[in-house]
């Protein structure tokens, strides 16, 4: 429910952005391809190998910030971000091996991902804008294959760093552009059991991200 209500609440709050101390941006989150492999042995010369792969994609997000404290050349900002659900291509490959024989099966599918993330950023403003902060992301993951459908909620902290520039036009509304890099502080390895699909889904959720931000400050 929160994944549908929260972006609507954020949009409803936009009229209050006329007050100073607010910022709003559209983000484009990019995560690279992720692949996990595992092998299980069932006897002499026999076993199975499986590969689960998620393709890269760019997902749009809505980002809001409220400056809670000003310092001489820096500020502390509370943030909120909602990444709209994005579909990523995925492929599952299984190889069964026995003496003198191997069987390969492949299946294409889709992984869908969205998240909501409250956070905090500390920004410095020399000539450019520099920032570092933390987010706690509530990620929702869904995998759809012909014979398999699985969902997983993945709640974990992320570390963010930004570099950008605010165009000081003299007007009350100041546009800005920034590049953010993010790294998950919690990661998940591929499971030992083939049937642990929620863990497998988390293992390809992505642990690093780049984001282009285009927005305005008030």
N, C-alpha and C positions, 0 to 999 in steps of 0.2 A: 504493500500500500504506500509506503513512504517513497518509493521510486516513482510514483505517479503524482503524489500530492506536492512533494518538495519543489519541483521545478515550477509548479503553478503558484506556490507561495512566493517564490523568488520573483516571478514576473509581476505578481501583485504588489510587491514592494518597490518596484521601479519608480513610482511617483515620488517616493521619499528621497530619491537620489539627488533631488534638487538641493538638498542640504549639503554643506561642505562635509568632508571627511569620508565620502563614499567613492568607490570605483566599481566599474562593471566592465567585463570583457567577454569576448567570444574566443574560445580556445580550440585548437586543433591538435588533438593528442595522437602521437604516432608511436606505436610499439612494433618492434621487429618480429620476424618469424621466430617461433619457439618450437622445439622438437625434443621429445623424450623417448628414449629407447630402454627396453629391459628384456632380459633373457631368463628363461626358466628351463632347467634340465629335468627330465623325467626318467632318464635311464641312460644306459651306455649308448652314446651316439644319437640320442633322441632328445628333443626339446622344442621350445617354441620361442620366437623372438617377435616382439610387437613394437611398433612405432606409432606415436601419436603426434601429429604436427598441426600447428595453427599458423596460418599465413598472416602477414603484416597488413595493417590498414590504418587509416586516419579517421578518428572519431571526433565529432564536434562536442563542445561542452560549454556550459554557461557558468561564468565565474563572477562572484561578488566579493567585495571587501569593504570593511569599515575600520577606519583609522581610530584606534582607541587611545593612543598616546603619541605625542610629538616630542622629539628631542631636538637638539641644535641642528643636526644634519641627517637625522634618521627618524623613523617612525615605526610603531608597532601596529600591525593590521590583523584583525580577525577576518578569516576567509571562509567562503563556502563555494563548493563546486559541484555541479551535476553534469556527468557525461551521459549524453543520450545513448540509448541502446544502439550498438553497432554490430553488424554481422561480419564475421571473419571466416574465410574459407578454411576447411580443416580436412585432414585425411588420416584414416586409420589403416595401418598395414600389419598383417599378421603372417608370419612364416613358420610353418611347422616342419621340423626336420626329423627324419628317421633314417636308419642305415639304407642308403641307396635311393632315397626318395625325399622330396620336399614339396610342400604345398604352399602357394602364396595367394593370399586374398587381400583385396584392397577395397576400401569403401570411402566415398567422398561424403562430406557432411558440412555442417555449419556450427560455429560457436558464436553466441551472442553475449555481449558484455555491456554492462552499464554500472555506474557507481555514483554515490553521493559522498562528499568528503568535507567535513568541517576542518578548519586548520588555523594556524597562526603564522605570520611572516614578520621578520624584522628587515626593514628596507633602509638602505643608505642612498643618499642622493648627492654624490659629487657632480661630475659632468654627466655621467650616466646613472641609471638606477641599478643597484645591486641588492639582492635579497637572499635570505636563507630562512627556511621554515619547515614546519611539520604539518602533515595531513594525516587524518585517520579515515581511511577509505572503507566504505561499506560496499563491496563489489558483489554484483549478482551475475552469475555465469550460467549459461545454458548451452548444452550440446545437443544437436539433432542429427542423427544418422537414420538410415532406413529402418534398422531394427532396434535402435538404442536412442533413448532420450533421457538426459540426466541434468539436474540443476544443482548448483552449489552456491552458498553464500560465503564470501571470503572477506573477513574483516581484519585489516592490518594497517600498521603505520607506514608512511612514506616520507622520505626526506626530499625536500625541494630546494633548488637553487635557481635564481633568475638573474638575467642581465637584460637591460632594456633602456629605452629612452622616452622621456616625456617631452612633448612639444609645448614649450612655454609660449603660448600665443598671446598671453595677456588677458584672455577671456576667462570666464569662470569655468568653462568646460575645457579640459586639456586632454587631447588624445595622446595615447601612448602605444608603444609596441614593445614586446618583450619575448625572450626565448627562455623557456624553463626546462630544466632537466630534472628528472625524478628517479629515485631508486627506492624499491621496497625494502623495508628493514626486516621483513619476514618473508621467507621463501619456502616452497614446498617441492620436495623431490618426488620423482616418479615412484608409485607404490610398488611393493614387492608382489602383490597379488593382481592378477589380470582383471579380476572383477571389482576392484576398488576404483570405480569410475569417478566418483566425486573428487578423490585425491588426484587422479590423473588429470582431471579438468583443471584443478588448481595449479598443477605443475606446469601447465602451458598458459596460464593467465597473463604472464608477462611480469618481469621484475624490474624493468627499466623503461623509461619513456622520455620522449622529447615533445614539447608543446610550444606552438606559436600562439602568442596572445595578442589580440587587437582590441583595444578598449579605450575608455575615457575615465578621467578622474575629475571629481567635483570638489 
